[in-house]
Amino acid sequence: MNHSMPRASHLLKLAIACSMLGTAGLTAHAQTTINLTVVDGYPPKSLWIKEFIEFYIPEVDKRLAKTNKHKIRWNQAWAGQIVKPKGVLEGVQKGLGDMGIITTAIYGDKMNVLAVGFATPFVTNDPELVSRTIDELADKFPAIKKTFASYNQVYLTNAAVLDSYQVFTKPPVKNLANLKGLKISGAGFNLRYLEPAGAVGVSGPLTGYYNQVQTGVTDGAMLWPEAAVTFKMAEVAPNMLKADIGSVSTKVLTVNADYWAKLPDEVKTVLKEVAIEYRNLLSKTANDKGASSLADYKKAGGSVHELSKAERTQWANSLPNMAKEWAVGLDKDGMNGTDMLKHYMNVMRAAKQPIERQWDQQ
């Protein structure tokens, strides 16, 4: 009797252990692994990619781990591994990437539906306000999400990754007269700001600005302080004209529609929720880095010249009414451009932004 008790106890423990192992095996077996390839043509040092790697991916993983039903195996393809900066829209459309960060600014007419910030310069320097408002527009006006659906994509969120466009040049530019005759690199939409100031715009992606200025193709570039520091622009364009042209939304996070349709609901929910937090983090970081980047630009050898308030107003008033043109163009395509513009400007007025022109009221 005494000998059999320990043996029975041992067998019971063994049975329980086996049962627990079996349960663990079932749990592990029940967890599905989802392969997800995310693409962008820009390098990982770019603010939006850096935060995607450091915040978005770990946060999605953490939330999915709570239920332990699904796990994502991330395949990160940055810096042209799969697509160049101007190939993300088509790359996700064709399924070369399951998810992509599209730079809308370099897509011209294809992404015109999202260009309200570009069409209304000299209105706001608040990226948090801009990105929130663009998502409001996307929820309120079907044209935005329909545009992405036409490229076989699901819109998750947008991102404003810059506090304000400024002009960085090789020669010193301290006023509007100094811009005359200069060739300036820009993203596409924003090149129209230059002509009334007598400068010539040259379109190209952010990654090419340094070389364009260094080789003399252009005399400077229109970008923002954080990017100027990240891409070492002070080495080739050591003069910044602080004109506070404004903040805009330049990024959209999308998912291939065929891929999205196959995802479990829980994964869709997490990807969407974390996308909004990613948006907020990016715009807050852009705001925070705006001021510190000015100091960093100076440390790297750059000089900052502030455009006078009178000349800023003059520049704003010298521009054609791009906002009305943009809105009417969308109206013709049945996209409610006038209503979108009015909603955007109403939000800016309510938030008491430093508006130089009431674009929708002229």
Secondary structure, DSSP 8 states (H G I E B T S, - for coil): -TTHHHHHHHHHHHHHHHHHHHHHHHHHHH-EEEEEEEE-SS-TTSHHHHHIIIIIHHHHHHHHHHHTSEEEEEEEE-TTSS--GGGHHHHHHHTS-SEEEEEGGGGGGGGGGGTHHHHS-SS---HHHHHHHHHHHHHH-HHHHHHHHTTTEEEEEEE---S-EEEEESS---SGGGGTT-EEEE-SGGGGGTGGGT-EEEE--GGGHHHHHHTTS-SEEEE-HHHHHHTTGGGT--EEEEEEEE----EEEEEEHHHHHHS-HHHHHHHHHHHHHHHHHHHHHHHHHHHHHHHHHHHTT-EEEE--HHHHHHHHHHS--HHHHHHHHHHHTTS-HHHHHHHHHHHHHHTT---S--GGG-
